[in-house]
Amino acid sequence: MLYVVIKALISGAIIAAVSEIAKRSPGIGALVASLPLVSVLGMIWLWRDTQDRALMASHAGATFWFVLPSLPMFLLIPALLDRHVPFWLSLSAGCLLTMLLYLGLVFIAPRLGVRL
């Protein structure tokens, strides 16, 4: 149980750090947020728990494919905010777009020979 708490605290600290950095410098905050820290930590935790090469390779490969449909959200949200769409509506639209693109990926990827 302590292990899970430590993982949660470290992961939460990264999120808190990003928001604090972004308050001072949006660009630097964006840089830190764009780093694959969560993915790297996830891989570290997964490796520590399993030491399974095949599982790790599968996880890393699937992570690549799932990053792609999330990228348009980072274009849609600022475009909507620039058009004076309220923040929560812009964020919701970005999240909805991402969910739809995830569903599309899950549907299309196997047909293209991509294992998720």
N, C-alpha and C positions, 0 to 999 in steps of 0.2 A: 504494500500500500504506500509506503514512503517513497518508493521508486516512482509511482504514478504521480504523487504530489510534486516531487522534484521536477519531473518532466513538465507538468502543468505550470509550475512557477517559472521555469526557464522560458517556456514558450510564451507565457503571458508577459514576462519582462521584455521580450522582443517587441511585442505589440505596443506596450507602454512606451518603450524607448522611441519607436517610430513616431508615435503621436507627439511626444515631447520635442523631438528633433524637428518635426514638420512645423511646429508652432514657431520655431525660431528661423527655420530656413526650409520653405516648401520643397525646393529642389533637392537639398541634401536628404530631407525626409523621404522624398520619392525614391531617391537612389537607394537608401537603406531598405525601404519597403519593397523595392524591385529585386533586391538580392534574394536568391532562393534559400533564405535562412530556414524557413519552415520545412521546405523539402529536404534540405541537408540534415536538419535535426531529426526529421522523420526517418531518414535513411539511417542515421546513427542509432536511433532507438530501435528500429527494425533489425539492424545488424546485431546490436547488442543482445536483443531478445532471441534471434533465430540463427544467426550466422549461416544463413541459407543463401548461397550465391544465386541460384535460379530465381528465388523469390525476390531478392534484391534487384537483379537485372530486370525482371518483369515489372517491379514497382517503378524503377527509374525510367524505363521505357514508357510505361503508361502515364507517368507524370508529365513527360514531354508532350504527349498527345493531348492531355487535359489542360495544359497551359495555353495551347493555341486558341481554344474557344473562349478563354477568359480575356484575351487581349482586346477585342472590340469594346468591351465595357469601359476600358480606360480611354477610349475615344468618344464614346457616346456620352458619358457623364459630363466631361467638360464642355462638349458641344451643347448639351441641354442647359447647363448652368450659364453659358454665355448667352443663351436665348432667354434668360431669366425664368427658366423652369425651376420651381422650388427644389431645394436640395433633396428632400426625402423622395420626391417624385422622380428626380433624376437618378438617384441611387437605386430606387426600385426598378426603374426601367433598365438600368445597367445590369442589375441582378437577374431580371427576367430574361433579358437578351442572353446572358451567360447561360442560364438554365436551359433555354431553348437550343442554344448551340451545343451544350453538353449532350442533350438528348439526341440532337442530330449526329454528333460524333459517335455516340454509343450505337446508333442505328447504322451509320454508314461505315465506320471503321472495319467491322468484321467482313463486310463485303469487299473491302479493299485489301484484305489480308493483314490488317493491323490487329494485334492482340492487345486488349486493354485489361 
